[in-house]
């Protein structure tokens, strides 16, 4: 898990500063993009099931909306901080820009642990979050979505509260909704599939066949599960996954050298992506330390859990066999680790490109809701593949032309587009 001293917003700013130098941005543009446009921080009072009252802290950060309404998920997490939300909002701005969709970056969160809350208590938190922000979010200003430990059900509660307050139907207010109630087919798979679309393109550039590769994955939530499914359908083999154990309050790696069985693991996994250790051991899995996923002798590493997982302290343990790192998580790699990865000559697919499938499909959901016409799953995923592939090719081409690290190339494209939008509007 992340160290308490780690500040993701400082990391996001450091990444921005580096590329601002490459782009030679003027001082006003740097000052504008280095910090959020708007921030909201508030209390959410909840009457708990046991009769007590508890106050939960909520956040919403709107980083930049020069290219369109802000877009970004809402996290429920006991260690949520406003700096985490700031960083994620900034990364969302770049993510929307790099795949060239007309949205800006936002992010939200509530300090809470859904593991220890009833469905009723979670509903009250969702409705309370919306009540605090009902005049500051909406389909034309800021469109939330699910994130860590939130789901389509949470989004429906929020949508219902928003529509109750405004006394109109706004299906485009929030994305990640269940199919049949304004949700898009393909949205559940989108982030994981989008990650593998970019991995597929990276393998093509390296002249490697997917069926000749082995991968190790951190995380076993939605992103990891669908990434594993598509990757194995392409012929690849995953030999281990790691996940958080809620009971032990630590993470473990589950390894099976002849390849994991995704469906078998899913049958012993809870709704938060936690795998039952006893049942996994009975299925023949080795139970290793939570960081062991990083040290495996594989071709591909897929960090698909949380931020600050590949650091200057552990990046040296990455096997010399590793050729690709695809960042399914937001901010999993620190700048210090980037330097080590560069020296190892590993092809890195940066987070805000690799995991942009989620926001891209959320954009598709928003479009479908606003025109009240919904596409079939294959059409959604086909459009997603086109968007992700074209974004990847643009970044990799720039990286080759200017001899840039892939993360830097993605930032140059994304920040350049947002900076231009701010300039065209006359903000700077």
Phi, psi and omega in degrees: 000163182293145177284150182298330184283347182287129179241105184297329180292321177297322177295316179298321178292321179296319177298317179297314182302319181299315182282330175301324176294318179298322182275351183054048180292146177287165186299318182297317179295318177300313182297324181291316187273345184283341182226157181294149175293317183215148177222142176233134179223131191202166176262145176237101178284136181226133171277110184284163182298331182275007178095348179277169175244138181226144179253123177254144181264129181239158182219153163213128179240128176248103188285308182199135181233029180296326184263358180152180180305146176296152182216134177169156187284173175237122181261141165250113183206137182293337179255021180298140176225158179294330178291325175297315181296320177300314180298315182294325177295318178297314179298326178295324176302312181292323182298313179296323182289320185292329176265005172059051171251149190279062180221159174253193186249131174217166176200151179222167179193162172224134176281101179195166178238101182302337177304327187253018181237141176286167178300321180296316180296320177294322178298318180295324176296315179300312182293322178295322178300314181293318180302324180289337188238009190303332180267356186244358177229162180161171186299339180252005182227315184200119188245105180286177182196172177287159175210211183302124176061025167236160190218182176300327178295317177301319181295323179294319177300318180293317178300315181298318179295317180297315181291327177296317180295316186268351176059036175213165176269126180229068183300337180275004181293324188218147181243175185083019181283159176297146175298136184099342177233038177099359179276162181256137169301143179088348183294322181300320183277344199303314184292314180295316178295317180301320177302314183287330173302318180288324176297318178303315181292323177296319178298321178300316182293332179269002181057044179241135177277139179304323183290350177262010185242157176233143183231156173234138189235134170260128182104154175214035173270200185304313184297310182297316184300313182284330174296315179299318182298311182291321180297318179289328175295330177282352177111354179285165180234129175259127182256345175201155174226154173236153180204165182277136176257111185295323181293312182274350182055044175206171180254155178226153173253134180249116186240139173218107191295338177268009175109134179285156174254104186302311184295324178294318178294321179298330180290345180239027182245138178278178187289349178259006179088014178272129183265137178289115185296315183297315180292324178295318179298321178294335178276358177100013179273140170279138177255113185245174175302150184300334181271357186294338180303328185286335190262006186287150180276079186229174179267331187228133172248132180235088173288115187225037181239268185230178183286163172061053181248332175249112189236176177298336181281327185246351183297333178293344180276354179294132183299146177293346179283336186296128181248333184224137167241120177250115187274093177285335178271167173270127175060039182284344187241129180277161177302325178296320178291325178305319180298321179291319180296321176301314182296328179281355179059041177270136178282109182259129174258107189294152187309310188286353166263309187299321184255020181284358178299326181296309182289330178295316179288330173297320175299317177300319179299316180300314179300314181297318179297317184290332178259359177056041176215129188245139183274161174285159185304314183297325178292318179299310183291329176295316177296322179296316180299317179299314182296312183294319181293316181294323178294316179299314183295324178295318180292313183293327178293317178295320179300319179290315183298318186254008180054050181255151168297145185302322180298316180297319180296318179296319179294320180301316179294310186293309182295323178300318180293317181291318178300320179295320178298318178296320180293315182297328178281349180085016180285330181226000000 
